[in-house]
Amino acid sequence: MLQKQPSQSVTLGADLRALRKARGMKLTELSEILGRSVGWLSQVERDLSEPSITDLRQIARALNVSVSSLFRQTTAEAHEQGFIVRAKSRRPIGSREAGLTEELLSPDLTDDFEVVHSTFEPNSQITEPVSRPTQEVGYVVSGRLDLSIDGTVFTLDVGDSFRIRGEPFRWMNPYSDPAVVIWVIAPPVY
């Protein structure tokens, strides 16, 4: 289903709502975790109330995202907001694993998917498999990356692509060059 045209300015509240829904959480569940009322959280998601920095830290922790990923870049010109993300205006996102830099390529998190630019530094890896209720597709733009999906290790080169449908996975870059992968994730998780 196609989403509505983006408004003049997509908001923090819209991103918070998208992140909460992507995790299958109801307003009541998140408000209980935060120790706040459902009404307050609903107002935050509708941009009728502004959360404090402490609130944002608690929300980020509850949604398992970095606080910095909740702050959007404001360098987009008004007519580009919701449509264009300039290279220098990408939002840092992700788990902050050592050796991994992730940036949001999507204008916001309000669609049914997100597009992520991932850079895997040489000689880096995650040791524990990641498993999440998503469908993910990736395309290797540069470098080489080893990807374990459900225990099977694949070596991916430039131009290769992959799909993960909820299986546990982990990545390894034992090579001497960074690997850059464009990653599409549905629903959004960051």
C-alpha positions as CSV (number, residue, x, y, z in Angstrom):
1,M,0.0,0.0,0.0
2,L,1.4,3.4,-0.9
3,Q,1.9,5.9,1.9
4,K,0.5,9.4,1.9
5,Q,2.6,12.2,0.5
6,P,5.0,13.5,3.1
7,S,4.0,16.6,5.0
8,Q,6.1,19.7,4.9
9,S,8.0,18.4,7.9
10,V,7.9,14.8,9.2
11,T,8.4,14.9,12.9
12,L,10.0,13.2,15.9
13,G,6.6,12.0,16.9
14,A,6.0,10.3,13.6
15,D,9.4,8.5,13.9
16,L,8.7,7.4,17.4
17,R,5.3,6.0,16.4
18,A,6.9,4.2,13.5
19,L,9.6,2.7,15.7
20,R,7.1,1.6,18.3
21,K,4.8,0.0,15.8
22,A,7.7,-1.8,14.0
23,R,8.4,-3.5,17.3
24,G,4.8,-4.6,17.7
25,M,4.4,-2.4,20.8
26,K,1.1,-0.8,21.8
27,L,0.9,2.6,23.3
28,T,0.1,1.0,26.7
29,E,3.1,-1.3,26.6
30,L,5.6,1.5,25.9
31,S,3.9,3.9,28.4
32,E,4.3,1.2,31.1
33,I,8.0,0.7,30.3
34,L,8.5,4.5,30.5
35,G,6.4,5.0,33.6
36,R,4.4,7.6,31.8
37,S,0.7,7.9,30.9
38,V,-0.7,6.7,27.6
39,G,-2.1,10.2,27.0
40,W,1.4,11.8,27.4
41,L,2.9,9.3,25.0
42,S,0.1,9.8,22.5
43,Q,0.7,13.5,22.7
44,V,4.4,13.1,22.0
45,E,3.7,10.9,19.0
46,R,1.3,13.6,17.7
47,D,3.8,16.4,18.4
48,L,1.5,18.0,20.9
49,S,3.9,17.5,23.8
50,E,7.7,17.7,23.7
51,P,9.7,15.0,25.6
52,S,12.7,16.1,27.7
53,I,16.2,14.8,27.0
54,T,15.7,12.3,29.9
55,D,12.4,11.1,28.3
56,L,14.2,10.7,24.9
57,R,16.9,8.6,26.6
58,Q,14.3,6.4,28.1
59,I,12.3,6.1,24.9
60,A,15.5,5.3,22.9
61,R,16.4,2.6,25.5
62,A,12.9,1.1,25.4
63,L,13.0,1.0,21.5
64,N,16.6,-0.2,21.4
65,V,17.9,2.7,19.3
66,S,20.5,5.4,19.9
67,V,19.4,8.7,21.2
68,S,21.2,10.4,18.3
69,S,19.0,8.5,15.7
70,L,16.0,10.3,17.1
71,F,17.4,13.7,16.1
72,R,16.8,14.5,12.5
73,Q,19.1,16.6,10.3
74,T,17.5,20.0,9.6
75,T,19.7,20.9,6.6
76,A,17.1,19.9,4.0
77,E,15.4,22.7,2.2
78,A,11.7,23.0,2.8
79,H,10.7,21.7,-0.7
80,E,13.1,18.6,-0.2
81,Q,11.8,17.5,3.2
82,G,10.3,14.1,3.1
83,F,11.7,13.5,-0.4
84,I,15.4,14.1,-0.5
85,V,18.3,13.1,1.8
86,R,21.6,14.8,0.9
87,A,24.7,12.7,1.5
88,K,26.0,15.2,4.2
89,S,22.6,15.2,5.9
90,R,22.2,11.5,6.7
91,R,21.1,10.5,10.2
92,P,23.5,8.1,12.0
93,I,21.5,5.1,13.2
94,G,22.1,1.5,14.2
95,S,23.5,-0.5,17.0
96,R,26.9,1.2,17.1
97,E,28.7,-2.1,16.9
98,A,32.5,-1.6,16.7
99,G,33.5,-1.5,13.0
100,L,30.0,-0.7,11.7
101,T,28.7,2.7,10.6
102,E,25.1,3.0,9.6
103,E,23.2,6.0,8.1
104,L,19.6,6.3,7.2
105,L,19.0,6.9,3.5
106,S,15.2,7.1,3.8
107,P,13.9,10.6,4.6
108,D,12.2,9.3,7.8
109,L,10.9,6.1,9.4
110,T,7.2,6.5,8.4
111,D,7.2,4.1,5.4
112,D,6.8,0.3,5.5
113,F,10.6,0.0,5.0
114,E,13.8,1.8,5.6
115,V,16.9,2.0,3.5
116,V,20.3,2.0,5.3
117,H,23.9,2.7,4.1
118,S,26.1,0.4,6.1
119,T,29.9,0.6,6.1
120,F,31.7,-2.5,7.6
121,E,35.3,-1.6,8.5
122,P,38.2,-4.0,7.7
123,N,38.8,-6.7,10.2
124,S,35.5,-6.2,12.1
125,Q,32.6,-8.5,12.9
126,I,29.8,-9.1,15.3
127,T,30.2,-12.2,17.4
128,E,26.6,-12.9,18.4
129,P,23.9,-13.6,15.7
130,V,21.2,-11.0,15.3
131,S,17.6,-12.1,14.9
132,R,14.7,-9.8,14.3
133,P,11.2,-10.1,12.9
134,T,11.9,-8.4,9.6
135,Q,12.5,-9.0,5.9
136,E,15.8,-7.6,4.7
137,V,17.6,-7.3,1.4
138,G,21.1,-6.0,0.9
139,Y,23.3,-5.1,-2.1
140,V,27.1,-4.9,-1.9
141,V,28.3,-1.6,-3.4
142,S,32.0,-2.0,-2.6
143,G,34.4,-4.3,-0.8
144,R,33.7,-7.9,0.3
145,L,31.6,-9.2,3.2
146,D,31.1,-12.5,4.8
147,L,27.5,-13.1,6.0
148,S,26.3,-16.0,8.1
149,I,22.6,-16.6,7.6
150,D,21.1,-19.3,9.8
151,G,24.5,-20.8,10.3
152,T,25.6,-20.9,6.7
153,V,28.4,-18.5,5.7
154,F,28.3,-16.7,2.4
155,T,31.1,-14.5,0.9
156,L,29.6,-11.5,-0.9
157,D,31.4,-9.5,-3.5
158,V,30.6,-6.2,-5.3
159,G,27.2,-6.5,-7.1
160,D,26.0,-9.5,-5.0
161,S,22.8,-9.3,-3.0
162,F,21.1,-11.2,-0.2
163,R,17.8,-11.7,1.6
164,I,17.1,-12.4,5.2
165,R,13.6,-13.3,6.4
166,G,13.9,-13.4,10.2
167,E,16.8,-15.9,10.2
168,P,19.6,-15.3,12.7
169,F,22.5,-13.6,10.9
170,R,25.9,-12.1,11.6
171,W,28.4,-10.3,9.5
172,M,32.2,-10.5,9.3
173,N,34.6,-8.3,7.3
174,P,38.0,-10.1,7.6
175,Y,39.3,-8.3,4.5
176,S,41.6,-5.3,4.2
177,D,39.0,-3.0,2.6
178,P,35.8,-1.6,4.0
179,A,32.6,-3.1,2.6
180,V,29.6,-0.9,1.8
181,V,26.2,-2.4,1.7
182,I,22.8,-0.8,0.9
183,W,20.3,-2.5,3.2
184,V,16.5,-2.4,2.9
185,I,14.6,-3.4,6.0
186,A,10.9,-4.0,6.5
187,P,9.4,-3.0,8.8
188,P,11.8,-0.2,10.0
189,V,13.8,-1.2,13.0
190,Y,16.0,1.9,13.7
